[in-house]
Amino acid sequence: MQRRTFLKRGVAFATSIGAARYASAIAPQDAQARGRQVIPFDHNWLWAKSSDTAATEPGFDDSAFAPVILPHSNVFVPWHNIDQLSYQFVSTYRKHFTLPEELQHHRIFIDFEGVMVSAKVWLNGEEIGEYAGGFTPFSFELTGNVFFDKPNVLAVQVDSREQEDIPPFGYELDYLTYGGIYRQVSLRAVPKTHIADLFAYGQNVMSESPGLTAAVTLDRSAGDTESPEVIELSLLDQDRELGTVSKRLRSADLKAETINLSLSDLKGIQRWDVDSPRMYCVRVRLLRKGIVLDETTRLIGFREAVFTPEGFRLNGRIIKLRGLNRHQSFPYAGPAMPARVQRRDAYILKHELKCNVVRCSHYPQSRHFLDACDALGLLVIDETPGWQHVGDSNLWRDRYLDNTRRMIERDRHHPSIILWSIRINESRDFHDLYVRVNKLARSMDSTRQTTGVRYFQESELLEDVFSMNDFKFPLKAPNHPLYLNTEFVGAEFPVRPGDDNARHQEQILRYAEIYNQIAGDKAFAGGLGWCAFDYQTHADFGSGDHICYHGVMDTFRQTKPAAGFYRSQCPPEEEAVLEPGFHFAENDQPGGLEHAVICSNCESIRCSIKRGEAWHHVIDLSPDRSRYPHLAYPPFFLTLPDGNDDWGDLKLEGMLRGSVAITRTLSAKGIDQKLVVAADDSQLVADGMDATRITMTITDEYGARRPLSNDPLEIALEGPALLLGTPMLALVAGTAAIWVRTTTKPGTIRLSIKHAIFDTQTVTINSVASDARET
């Protein structure tokens, strides 16, 4: 494929060159047309880098527009050296669609999950509405403008420029926002009187017979001749009904802001926990003469999560929080990655980094990411959009309050969320504004505490939990009874993946020192390092290539040595961990290999050196409990007794209860031996919006990464998929990654990775037919 063709396809995410340009009729979800229909609206969009006002008219000639599938980024995003102005333009999306006549008695809404930065929407040439804000969802009603007897044309003009009256903009910003309709869209057809919102949560969850409370908001149209007569609340475990209550609706109920329903004395409820994230389904129905007029559901968990002076308590036990911050950006697509990729980040944080908490810095993130946190048992701090700056205008501040409202309304059913972070990150005190936002949050959700992340301890506390970004060591002593450290290490100590042993070791030990302090003082509820993954940023920040190398993983989600420290803090019963924090090479650092850090949760480490074909034992290591007395699993330190005079392959054996639990071996040869290529998933869905990562790593003969390898690779793609990456790229510290995204055609996807020395490696992925209803 020629590079120009590749880039055109990469920007557009087109399904194919000959993709159908218009959507056919959308079939209702089932034969019962009176009920709610939620129709995926992600396919068959047309896009152009154009702000032509004529493009909002239904008769506009859009034959030159590119076919795209959502989520969509308005530019191809290189993994580093991105121009922060490259995505800041106005572009136009158009979608042709028809609706079945069965829905003509419904009210029709369009729901956008995220558009960066602001959007104006037209239907059949009539402006429907506009919304300013890139991180929160919004909806418009189409009822009075949609056709059922002929095709419709929806047009969206997306302004992706940084606009000073929209949070988080107005001053400098340490992250990129990108552009486009980067999250999903759906069409919602509902009865004239329907359920507009549902907030359900457990009551008395620590008892043997907990209850359930549901606040239901109705949207009632004037003149509705088929108003519901009964509202019904049910709790379901899979398909099994655990309890149901119904209420006959009176005229006062239909006019009320909310209707409250409850279930009590629920037996056998299992609590949601980090180790057993049990979920239940809450269902609310509106009925008339026994017929379901409207129905909606939420997945919830029963748990007690509260910050106390003794620390964070989950279901009655104290858990010391250990986690990282996450930005939603990826190479090549920015934040416009589909559900599977978003969920993968939660898996990495939980299972590869062994975190028990993540902070959504500094904005609400993909619902797919939060759904995965629920399913995996990963605790979440959800945060309103912002970064240091609070705008002077009433418009900016009203939008900040609206962002916070929308975040809470969207996310409050997630059991994983334990705190609302509602203050603009690292801002100064704004008393009146922050009084308002706390009142708003508490009125919307009385089940969770609030926090506000600041960088100075003299700050006024209006929230429940005092959260502090502190990049010094030792950390400042807590000055409030509910105290959480939310950022440390990374921003003050960036580390590139290819940096030398000394710098990587320093990053590891900074984390070890801080977590040792946190573990030794119950006044700290815990701490979250800055941050999980390297991320793209503005020219004001970063390391000269618009990358903040603050992560314990690189931007490709590949580990740096500091990731080994996080991994090592899980109990060995969960997984035995042994992670050398160094590149093993003779004379790689002054004085040879001395005091080299190893992160492990083993009881001891047996070290051996290979001479010829034989291994000989050289030293046994114990964790350094004198320096780190409060860490459950302190680092180990290796100095070879005979230094470089006794040099050879190094074998590390992690011992538990007298037996070898895990072995890591490192080559002393200093020779690249293998190209290892792997896909995160072997099967994808041919819906045009599924994707997976393919990693490429140079290793020694034992499988350890060779961080001094920066060789070029050639990538060839065959089959029904798009390459999210470049067909030629260079390894960075021995590794790199690309993603592939499916088209709407099933089949076999084959990637061939060519290296100048090693054999070409091939990965095969099966793309299976989708059952999506939208065509």
C-alpha positions in Angstrom: 0.0 0.0 0.0 1.4 3.4 -0.9 1.9 5.7 2.1 -0.5 8.4 0.8 -3.2 5.8 0.5 -2.4 4.5 3.9 -2.6 7.9 5.5 -5.9 8.7 3.8 -7.4 5.5 5.1 -5.9 6.0 8.5 -7.4 9.4 8.9 -10.8 8.4 7.7 -11.0 4.9 9.2 -13.0 4.0 6.1 -14.5 0.5 6.0 -13.2 0.1 2.4 -12.7 2.1 -0.8 -16.1 0.9 -2.1 -18.0 1.2 1.2 -21.7 1.9 0.9 -22.3 5.6 1.3 -25.8 5.6 2.7 -27.4 3.6 5.5 -30.4 1.5 4.6 -33.5 1.4 6.7 -32.9 0.7 10.4 -34.9 -2.2 11.7 -36.5 -1.8 15.1 -35.1 -3.8 18.0 -38.1 -6.2 18.1 -41.6 -6.4 16.7 -43.1 -4.5 19.6 -42.9 -1.0 18.1 -44.4 0.8 21.2 -41.3 0.1 23.4 -37.9 1.8 23.6 -35.5 1.2 20.8 -31.8 2.1 21.1 -30.2 2.0 17.7 -26.5 2.0 17.1 -25.6 5.0 14.9 -21.9 4.5 14.4 -21.8 3.3 10.8 -22.1 5.0 7.4 -21.0 8.5 8.3 -19.4 10.7 5.7 -16.6 13.1 6.8 -14.7 16.0 5.3 -12.1 18.5 6.6 -14.4 21.2 5.7 -16.5 23.9 7.4 -18.7 24.7 4.3 -22.0 25.9 5.7 -23.7 24.5 2.6 -22.8 21.0 3.9 -25.6 21.3 6.4 -28.2 21.2 3.7 -29.8 17.9 2.8 -29.2 18.3 -1.0 -25.4 19.0 -0.6 -23.2 16.9 -2.8 -21.1 14.9 -0.4 -19.7 12.5 -2.9 -16.2 13.7 -2.1 -16.6 13.0 1.6 -14.8 10.0 3.1 -16.8 7.1 4.5 -16.0 6.7 8.2 -17.2 4.6 11.2 -17.2 5.9 14.7 -15.2 6.3 16.9 -13.3 8.6 14.6 -10.3 10.8 14.9 -10.1 13.8 12.6 -6.3 13.3 12.1 -3.8 10.5 12.0 -1.9 10.8 15.3 1.8 9.9 15.2 3.0 8.3 18.4 5.2 11.3 19.1 6.1 14.7 17.6 2.4 15.5 16.9 1.7 19.0 15.9 -0.8 20.3 18.5 -2.5 22.5 15.9 -2.9 19.6 13.4 -6.3 18.6 14.8 -7.6 22.1 15.6 -10.0 22.8 12.7 -13.7 22.6 11.9 -14.9 19.5 10.1 -18.2 18.2 8.9 -19.9 14.8 9.4 -23.0 13.8 7.4 -25.2 10.7 7.7 -28.1 9.6 5.5 -30.6 7.3 7.1 -34.2 6.2 7.0 -36.5 5.2 9.9 -39.3 2.6 9.8 -42.8 3.9 10.0 -43.4 1.8 13.2 -41.4 4.5 15.1 -43.4 7.5 13.9 -45.4 7.7 17.2 -42.2 7.7 19.2 -40.1 10.6 20.3 -36.7 10.4 18.6 -33.5 11.5 20.3 -29.8 11.3 19.2 -27.3 10.6 21.9 -23.6 11.6 21.5 -21.2 10.1 24.0 -18.3 12.5 23.2 -17.4 15.0 20.5 -14.3 17.1 20.7 -14.5 20.1 21.3 -18.0 21.5 20.3 -20.7 20.4 17.9 -23.6 21.9 16.0 -26.2 19.5 14.7 -28.6 19.9 11.8 -31.4 17.5 10.6 -32.7 17.9 7.1 -31.4 21.4 7.0 -32.8 22.6 10.3 -30.5 23.4 13.2 -31.3 21.1 16.1 -28.9 22.3 18.7 -25.3 22.8 19.7 -23.2 21.6 22.6 -19.8 22.8 23.9 -17.6 20.3 25.8 -15.6 17.3 24.6 -15.7 14.9 27.6 -19.4 14.6 28.5 -22.4 13.2 26.7 -25.3 15.2 25.2 -28.5 14.6 23.4 -30.9 16.4 21.0 -34.5 15.6 20.2 -35.2 15.0 16.5 -38.9 14.3 16.8 -40.3 17.3 15.0 -37.8 17.2 12.2 -37.3 13.6 11.3 -39.0 12.0 8.2 -40.5 8.5 8.1 -41.6 8.6 4.5 -38.2 9.6 2.9 -34.5 9.6 3.7 -33.1 11.9 6.4 -29.7 13.8 6.4 -28.0 14.5 9.7 -25.1 17.0 9.6 -22.7 17.7 12.4 -20.1 20.5 12.3 -17.4 19.7 14.8 -15.1 22.5 16.0 -12.0 20.9 17.4 -10.2 24.1 18.2 -9.2 24.9 21.8 -11.9 27.5 22.9 -11.2 29.5 25.9 -14.8 29.6 27.1 -15.0 25.8 27.3 -13.3 23.8 30.1 -10.5 22.7 30.3 -9.3 25.5 28.0 -8.4 29.1 28.7 -4.7 28.8 29.7 -2.0 26.1 29.3 -2.9 22.5 29.4 -0.7 19.4 30.0 -2.5 17.0 27.7 -4.0 17.0 24.2 -7.7 16.9 23.4 -7.6 15.9 19.7 -10.7 16.2 17.6 -13.7 14.5 16.0 -16.7 12.4 17.0 -14.4 10.2 19.0 -17.0 8.3 21.0 -20.1 6.4 19.9 -23.5 7.8 18.9 -26.9 6.1 19.2 -30.5 6.9 18.1 -33.1 6.5 20.8 -36.8 6.0 20.1 -39.0 6.2 23.2 -42.6 6.6 24.0 -44.0 10.0 24.6 -43.9 9.4 28.3 -40.6 7.6 29.1 -37.9 7.0 31.6 -35.4 9.9 31.3 -33.0 8.8 34.0 -32.6 6.0 36.6 -30.3 6.1 39.7 -30.4 2.9 41.7 -28.2 2.1 44.7 -28.1 -0.3 47.6 -29.2 0.4 51.2 -28.0 -1.3 54.4 -25.5 -3.2 52.3 -23.6 -4.5 55.3 -26.6 -6.3 56.7 -27.8 -9.7 55.8 -30.9 -8.3 54.2 -29.9 -5.2 52.2 -32.4 -3.0 50.3 -32.5 -1.2 47.0 -33.5 2.4 46.3 -34.3 3.7 42.8 -34.9 7.3 41.8 -36.7 7.4 38.5 -37.0 10.5 36.4 -39.9 10.6 33.8 -40.1 12.8 30.7 -43.8 13.3 29.9 -45.1 14.9 26.7 -48.2 17.1 26.8 -51.1 15.4 25.2 -49.9 11.8 25.7 -53.0 9.7 25.4 -51.3 6.5 26.4 -49.7 7.5 29.7 -48.4 4.6 31.8 -50.5 3.4 34.7 -47.9 1.4 36.6 -44.2 1.8 37.3 -42.3 -1.4 38.2 -38.8 -1.9 39.8 -37.1 -5.3 39.7 -33.7 -6.6 40.7 -32.3 -9.4 38.6 -29.5 -11.8 38.9 -28.8 -13.0 35.4 -32.4 -14.0 34.4 -33.5 -14.7 37.9 -35.8 -12.2 39.6 -34.7 -11.4 43.2 -37.4 -8.9 43.9 -40.1 -6.7 42.3 -42.2 -3.9 43.5 -44.8 -1.9 41.5 -46.6 1.4 42.0 -49.8 2.7 40.4 -49.1 6.1 39.0 -51.2 9.1 39.9 -51.3 12.4 38.1 -49.0 13.9 40.8 -46.4 11.1 40.1 -46.4 11.9 36.4 -45.7 15.5 37.2 -43.1 14.9 39.9 -39.4 15.5 39.3 -38.6 12.0 40.5 -40.4 8.9 41.6 -38.8 6.9 44.4 -39.2 3.1 44.6 -37.5 0.6 46.9 -37.0 -3.0 47.6 -36.2 -4.3 51.1 -35.2 -7.6 52.8 -33.2 -8.8 49.8 -31.7 -12.2 50.6 -28.4 -13.7 49.4 -27.0 -10.5 47.9 -23.2 -10.8 47.4 -21.3 -7.6 47.8 -19.2 -6.0 45.0 -15.6 -6.1 46.0 -12.1 -5.7 44.4 -11.6 -9.5 44.5 -15.2 -10.5 43.7 -16.9 -7.7 41.6 -20.5 -9.1 41.8 -23.0 -7.2 39.6 -26.8 -7.2 39.5 -29.3 -5.7 37.0 -31.8 -3.1 38.0 -34.8 -2.9 35.7 -37.5 -0.3 35.6 -40.6 -0.6 33.5 -43.6 1.6 32.6 -46.8 -0.4 31.9 -50.3 0.3 30.7 -52.9 -2.5 30.8 -50.1 -5.0 31.4 -48.1 -3.9 28.3 -44.6 -2.6 28.7 -44.4 0.9 27.3 -40.9 1.7 28.3 -38.0 -0.2 30.0 -34.5 0.7 31.0 -31.8 -1.2 33.0 -28.6 -0.5 35.0 -25.9 -2.8 36.2 -25.0 -2.0 39.8 -23.1 -3.5 42.7 -23.9 -3.6 46.4 -20.9 -2.2 48.4 -20.0 0.2 51.2 -17.1 2.4 50.2 -16.1 5.2 52.5 -13.0 7.2 53.5 -12.5 7.3 57.3 -9.8 8.6 59.6 -8.4 5.0 59.7 -8.2 4.9 55.9 -10.4 3.8 52.9 -12.9 1.2 54.0 -14.5 -1.2 51.5 -17.2 -3.4 52.9 -15.9 -3.0 56.4 -12.2 -3.6 55.9 -9.5 -1.1 55.4 -7.8 -1.1 52.0 -4.7 0.9 51.4 -5.2 2.4 47.9 -2.4 1.8 45.4 -2.9 3.0 41.9 -2.1 5.2 38.9 -3.5 8.0 36.9 -4.7 7.4 33.3 -5.0 9.6 30.3 -7.2 8.3 27.5 -4.8 9.0 24.6 -3.4 6.3 22.3 -0.9 6.4 19.4 -2.4 6.8 16.0 -6.0 7.4 17.0 -5.8 9.7 20.1 -8.8 8.8 22.3 -10.8 7.5 19.4 -10.2 3.8 20.2 -13.1 1.3 20.3 -14.5 -0.5 23.3 -12.1 -3.5 23.3 -9.0 -1.2 23.5 -10.6 1.0 26.2 -11.4 -2.1 28.3 -7.8 -3.4 27.8 -6.4 -0.4 29.7 -8.5 -1.4 32.7 -7.2 -5.0 32.4 -3.6 -3.7 32.3 -4.0 -1.6 35.4 -5.7 -4.4 37.4 -3.8 -7.5 36.3 -0.5 -6.3 34.8 0.2 -3.4 37.2 -1.7 -4.9 40.1 -3.4 -1.6 40.9 -6.6 -1.5 43.1 -7.5 2.1 42.0 -7.3 4.4 39.0 -7.9 8.1 38.7 -9.5 9.4 35.5 -7.2 12.3 35.0 -8.5 14.9 34.2 -11.9 14.2 32.7 -14.6 11.6 32.5 -13.4 8.7 30.4 -15.0 6.1 28.1 -18.0 4.2 29.5 -16.3 1.0 28.2 -13.3 1.7 30.4 -15.6 2.2 33.4 -17.6 -0.9 32.6 -14.4 -2.9 32.6 -13.4 -1.4 36.0 -16.8 -2.6 37.3 -16.3 -6.1 35.9 -12.7 -6.4 37.1 -13.0 -4.9 40.6 -10.8 -1.8 39.9 -11.7 1.2 42.0 -12.1 4.5 40.2 -11.9 8.2 41.0 -14.0 10.0 38.4 -13.0 13.6 37.6 -14.6 16.6 36.1 -12.8 18.2 33.0 -10.1 20.7 33.9 -6.4 21.5 34.5 -5.4 24.2 36.9 -7.3 27.0 35.1 -10.7 28.3 36.2 -12.2 30.6 33.7 -13.3 34.2 34.6 -16.5 34.2 32.6 -19.9 33.0 33.9 -20.2 30.9 30.7 -17.0 28.9 31.5 -18.1 28.3 35.1 -21.6 27.3 34.1 -20.1 24.8 31.6 -17.9 23.5 34.4 -20.9 22.9 36.6 -22.8 21.3 33.7 -19.8 19.0 33.0 -19.9 17.9 36.6 -23.6 17.3 36.5 -23.4 15.2 33.3 -20.5 13.2 34.7 -22.4 12.2 37.8 -25.6 11.6 35.9 -23.8 9.3 33.4 -21.6 7.4 35.9 -23.3 7.2 39.3 -24.5 3.6 38.8 -20.9 2.3 38.6 -19.9 0.5 41.8 -16.2 0.9 40.9 -16.4 4.7 41.4 -15.6 5.6 45.0 -15.0 9.4 44.7 -16.3 12.3 42.7 -13.3 14.6 41.9 -15.2 17.8 41.3 -12.7 20.5 41.8 -10.6 21.7 38.8 -7.4 19.7 39.1 -4.6 21.8 40.8 -6.6 25.0 40.8 -6.5 27.7 43.4 -9.4 28.2 45.8 -12.7 29.6 44.4 -14.9 29.5 47.4 -18.3 30.3 46.0 -17.8 28.2 42.9 -16.7 25.2 44.9 -19.5 25.5 47.4 -21.9 25.3 44.4 -20.2 22.3 42.9 -20.2 20.3 46.2 -23.9 21.1 46.7 -24.6 19.9 43.2 -22.7 16.6 43.6 -24.3 15.8 47.0 -27.7 16.6 45.7 -27.3 14.2 42.8 -25.5 11.4 44.7 -25.6 11.0 48.5 -23.9 7.7 48.4 -20.4 8.9 47.5 -17.9 11.3 49.0 -16.4 14.2 47.1 -12.8 15.3 46.6 -10.8 18.0 45.0 -7.2 17.6 43.9 -4.9 20.4 44.8 -1.2 21.1 45.0 -1.0 23.2 48.2 -2.0 22.1 51.7 -3.2 25.5 52.7 -6.2 25.1 50.4 -9.7 25.4 51.8 -11.4 22.0 52.2 -15.1 22.0 51.1 -15.1 18.4 49.9 -15.1 15.3 52.0 -11.7 14.0 51.2 -8.5 16.2 50.9 -6.6 15.0 47.8 -3.1 16.2 47.3 -0.6 16.2 44.4 2.8 16.1 46.1 5.9 15.4 44.0 8.5 15.8 46.8 9.9 13.2 49.2 9.1 12.7 51.9 5.5 13.5 51.3 4.0 16.2 53.4 2.3 14.9 56.5 -1.5 14.7 56.1 -3.2 17.8 57.5 -6.8 16.5 57.3 -8.4 13.3 58.7 -9.5 12.0 55.2 -6.3 12.4 53.1 -5.3 10.9 49.8 -2.2 11.5 47.6 -3.2 11.6 44.0 0.0 12.3 42.1 3.7 11.8 42.7 7.0 10.9 41.0 6.3 11.0 37.2 5.9 14.7 36.4 9.1 15.5 38.4 11.0 12.5 37.1 10.2 11.7 33.5 11.9 8.5 32.2 12.2 7.5 28.6 11.9 3.7 27.9 15.5 3.7 26.6 17.1 5.6 29.5 20.0 3.9 31.3 19.9 1.7 34.4 20.6 4.5 36.8 17.6 6.6 35.8 15.2 3.6 35.7 16.4 2.5 39.1 15.8 6.0 40.5 12.2 6.0 39.3 11.6 2.6 40.9 13.1 3.6 44.2 11.1 6.9 44.3 7.9 4.8 44.1 9.3 2.4 46.7 10.1 5.3 49.1 6.7 6.9 48.8 4.7 3.7 49.1 6.8 2.8 52.1 5.9 6.1 53.8 2.2 5.7 52.9 2.1 2.1 54.2 3.6 3.2 57.5 1.1 5.9 58.3 -2.7 5.2 58.5 -3.4 8.9 58.0 -2.7 8.3 54.3 -5.6 6.6 52.6 -3.2 5.6 49.9 -1.6 7.0 46.8 -1.8 7.1 43.0 1.4 7.6 41.0 1.7 9.9 38.0 1.1 8.0 35.8 0.2 4.7 34.1 1.1 5.5 30.5 3.2 8.0 28.7 1.0 10.5 26.9 1.0 13.2 24.3 1.0 16.9 25.3 1.5 20.5 24.3 4.8 22.1 23.5 4.8 23.8 26.9 5.3 20.3 28.5 6.7 17.0 27.4 10.3 16.1 26.6 10.9 17.9 23.3 8.8 15.5 21.2 5.4 16.4 22.7 5.5 13.2 24.9 5.3 13.3 28.7 7.4 10.3 29.7 5.8 10.1 33.1 4.4 6.6 32.8 5.5 3.3 34.3 4.5 2.1 30.9 5.2 3.7 27.5 2.5 5.0 25.2 2.2 1.6 23.5 1.3 0.1 26.9 4.6 -1.7 27.2 6.4 -1.9 30.6 9.2 0.2 31.9 11.2 -1.2 34.9 9.1 0.9 37.3 6.0 -1.2 36.3 7.8 -4.1 38.0 7.5 -2.3 41.3 3.7 -2.0 41.0 3.5 -5.7 39.9 5.6 -6.8 42.9 3.2 -5.4 45.5 0.5 -8.1 45.0 0.5 -11.1 47.3 2.4 -14.1 45.9 -0.8 -16.1 46.3 -2.2 -14.0 43.5 0.9 -14.3 41.4 4.6 -14.7 42.0 6.5 -11.7 40.6 10.2 -11.2 39.9 11.1 -8.2 37.8 14.7 -7.1 37.3 14.9 -3.3 37.3 18.0 -3.2 35.0 19.3 -4.0 31.6 21.9 -6.8 32.1 25.1 -5.8 30.3 28.7 -5.7 31.3 29.9 -2.2 32.0 26.5 -0.7 31.3 27.0 1.5 34.4 30.0 2.8 36.3 31.6 0.1 38.5 29.7 -2.8 36.9 26.5 -4.2 38.2 26.3 -2.9 41.7 23.2 -2.5 43.9 20.9 -3.3 41.0 17.3 -3.3 42.1 15.0 -6.3 41.7 11.2 -6.0 42.4 9.7 -9.2 43.8 7.1 -10.5 46.2 9.2 -13.6 46.9 10.7 -14.5 50.2 14.3 -14.7 48.8 16.0 -14.7 45.4 18.7 -17.2 44.5 21.2 -15.9 41.9 23.3 -18.0 39.6 25.9 -17.3 36.9 26.4 -19.5 33.8 29.9 -20.6 32.9 30.0 -22.6 29.8 27.0 -24.9 30.0 26.9 -25.0 33.8 25.2 -22.7 36.3 26.9 -21.9 39.6 25.3 -20.3 42.6 26.8 -16.9 43.5 24.5 -15.2 46.1 21.1 -15.3 47.9 19.2 -12.1 48.3 16.7 -11.0 50.9 14.3 -8.1 50.6 15.6 -4.8 52.1 13.3 -4.5 55.0 15.6 -2.2 56.9 15.2 0.5 54.3 11.5 -0.3 53.5 10.1 -1.6 56.8 6.5 -0.8 55.9 6.3 -2.3 52.4 4.7 -5.7 52.3 7.2 -6.6 49.5 10.4 -4.5 49.6 12.8 -4.4 46.7 15.9 -6.6 46.6 19.4 -5.3 45.6 22.0 -7.3 43.7 25.7 -6.8 43.7 27.7 -9.7 42.2 30.3 -10.8 44.7 33.1 -11.0 42.2 31.8 -8.1 40.0 32.6 -8.3 36.4 35.3 -10.9 37.0 32.5 -13.5 37.3 30.3 -12.7 34.3 27.9 -14.8 32.4 24.2 -15.3 31.9 22.3 -14.4 35.1 19.5 -16.6 36.5 17.2 -15.3 39.2 15.1 -17.8 41.1 12.3 -16.4 43.3 11.8 -18.7 46.4 8.6 -19.2 48.3 8.4 -21.7 51.1 11.7 -23.3 50.1 10.7 -23.9 46.5 11.3 -22.0 43.2 8.2 -20.1 42.4 9.4 -18.1 39.4 12.6 -17.8 37.3 13.9 -15.0 35.2 17.1 -15.4 33.1 19.1 -12.7 31.4 21.7 -13.1 28.7 25.2 -11.7 29.1 26.0 -11.9 25.4 24.6 -8.5 24.4 23.1 -9.9 21.2 19.6 -9.5 19.8 18.3 -13.0 19.3 14.6 -13.0 18.5 11.7 -10.9 17.1 8.6 -11.7 19.1 5.2 -10.6 17.7 2.0 -11.0 19.6 -1.6 -9.9 19.3 -3.7 -9.1 22.4 -6.7 -10.9 20.8 -6.9 -13.7 18.2 -10.6 -12.9 17.3 -12.3 -9.6 16.5 -15.8 -8.6 15.4 -16.3 -7.5 11.8 -18.3 -4.4 12.8 -15.9 -1.8 11.5 -15.2 -0.6 15.1 -13.3 -3.4 16.8 -9.5 -3.3 17.3 -6.6 -5.0 19.0 -3.0 -4.3 19.7 0.0 -6.1 18.1 3.3 -5.8 20.0 6.7 -6.3 18.5 9.7 -6.9 20.7 13.3 -7.8 20.3 14.5 -10.3 23.0 17.5 -12.2 24.1 17.5 -16.0 23.9 15.6 -16.1 27.2 12.8 -13.8 26.2 14.0 -10.7 28.0 13.6 -7.5 26.1 16.7 -5.9 24.5 16.2 -2.2 25.4 19.1 -1.0 23.3 17.5 -2.3 20.1 15.9 0.4 17.9 15.7 -1.3 14.6 13.3 -0.5 11.8 10.4 -2.9 11.0 8.2 -3.2 7.9 4.5 -4.1 8.4 2.3 -5.7 5.7 -1.4 -6.1 6.3 -3.6 -8.5 4.4 -7.3 -9.0 4.9 -10.4 -7.0 6.0 -8.7 -4.6 8.4 -7.2 -1.2 8.7 -3.7 -0.5 10.1 -3.7 2.0 13.0 0.0 2.7 12.8 2.6 3.2 10.1 3.7 0.5 7.7 7.3 1.3 8.6 8.3 2.1 12.2 11.3 1.9 14.5 11.5 0.1 17.7 11.8 2.2 20.8 13.9 0.6 23.5 13.4 -2.8 22.0 9.6 -2.6 21.5 6.7 -1.0 19.6 3.1 -1.6 18.9 0.4 -0.9 16.3 -3.3 -1.6 16.4 -5.5 -3.1 13.7 -9.2 -2.2 13.3 -11.8 -4.4 11.5 -13.9 -3.5 8.6 -17.5 -4.7 8.2 -16.3 -7.7 6.2 -15.4 -10.9 8.1 -12.4 -12.9 7.2 -8.8 -13.6 8.1 -6.5 -10.7 9.0 -2.8 -11.4 8.5 0.1 -9.1 9.6 3.6 -9.8 8.5 6.4 -8.1 10.4 9.7 -7.9 8.6 13.1 -7.3 10.3 16.4 -6.9 8.4 18.0 -9.8 10.2 15.3 -12.1 11.8 12.8 -14.1 10.0 9.5 -12.4 9.1 6.9 -13.0 11.8 3.2 -13.4 11.1 0.2 -12.9 13.2 -3.3 -14.1 12.2 -6.5 -12.7 13.6 -10.0 -14.0 12.8 -12.6 -11.3 12.1 -16.1 -12.8 12.6 -19.4 -11.6 11.4 -21.2 -9.0 13.5 -24.8 -9.2 14.7 -25.1 -5.4 14.8 -28.5 -4.2 13.8 -27.3 -1.1 12.0 -26.4 -1.6 8.3 
